[in-house]
Amino acid sequence: MSTVKDKEQTKIIWSKKEKDSSKETYGCEIIVENGKPSDVRTTEAPTDCFIVTYEFNEEVHQDLTRGSRVSVFDMYYDKFKKGLKSIDYGHGNIKPNLWGYQNTQGPKKKKRK
């Protein structure tokens, strides 16, 4: 008897080139591509994110995308045309200017005695 493990494969919808050019062309950044509902509805994302629902190859997918609502619509409509279903507000709690910010630890101050 042999056991076969099913590997869950995520389908790649956006190529690396498309992801990189979306920042320059549309001013949008795809944070979660083809994610599960729990991944897309995370609170560990910026407040200016949108949950985009679209249909691709007769399957419904969801992305978490950052940008203005108009530019997100333009980007997804150019790619999927009539497959675009909805653009909803994300559930992020992080301020957009603090997204990706990492605090650098300075030298520790000595206490006076």
DACOR-V558890 format. One record per residue. SS is DSSP state (a for helix, b for strand, c for the rest). PSI is psi in whole degrees, -180 to 180 (999 if undefined). NEAR is the number of other ideal C-beta (glycine too) atoms within 12 Angstrom. Layout:
ss = {SS SS}
psi = {PSI PSI}
near = {NEAR NEAR}
//
This chain:
ss = {c c c c c c c c c c c c c c c a a a a a a a a a a c c c b b b b c c c c a a a a c c c c c b c c b b b b b b b b c c b b b b b b b b c c a a a a a a a a a a a a a a a b b b b b b c c c c b c a a a c c c c c c c c c c c c c c c}
psi = {134 146 137 125 128 120 126 114 129 134 135 115 -40 125 163 -38 -41 -41 -43 -40 -20 -32 -42 -44 -48 -16 27 153 126 114 -49 121 131 53 164 159 -35 -33 -39 -31 29 151 -7 49 164 158 -14 25 154 145 115 124 129 163 130 124 44 24 143 131 160 138 154 113 141 134 -177 156 -39 -44 -33 -43 -46 -45 -48 -34 -38 -32 -45 -10 -111 -5 -11 123 -53 157 112 159 143 177 23 152 -1 136 139 -35 -13 -1 123 4 132 126 128 132 119 177 144 134 143 138 142 142 999}
near = {3 4 5 6 6 6 6 8 7 16 13 15 27 29 13 12 12 22 24 15 19 29 19 14 18 27 19 35 32 36 35 32 29 28 26 17 18 14 22 30 23 22 16 21 32 27 19 27 37 38 34 43 27 34 20 25 12 8 16 19 35 35 43 38 45 32 30 19 24 15 25 36 24 23 34 38 19 19 31 26 14 11 21 26 22 20 29 21 20 34 22 26 17 21 13 20 10 16 20 15 11 7 7 6 7 6 6 6 7 6 5 4 3}
//
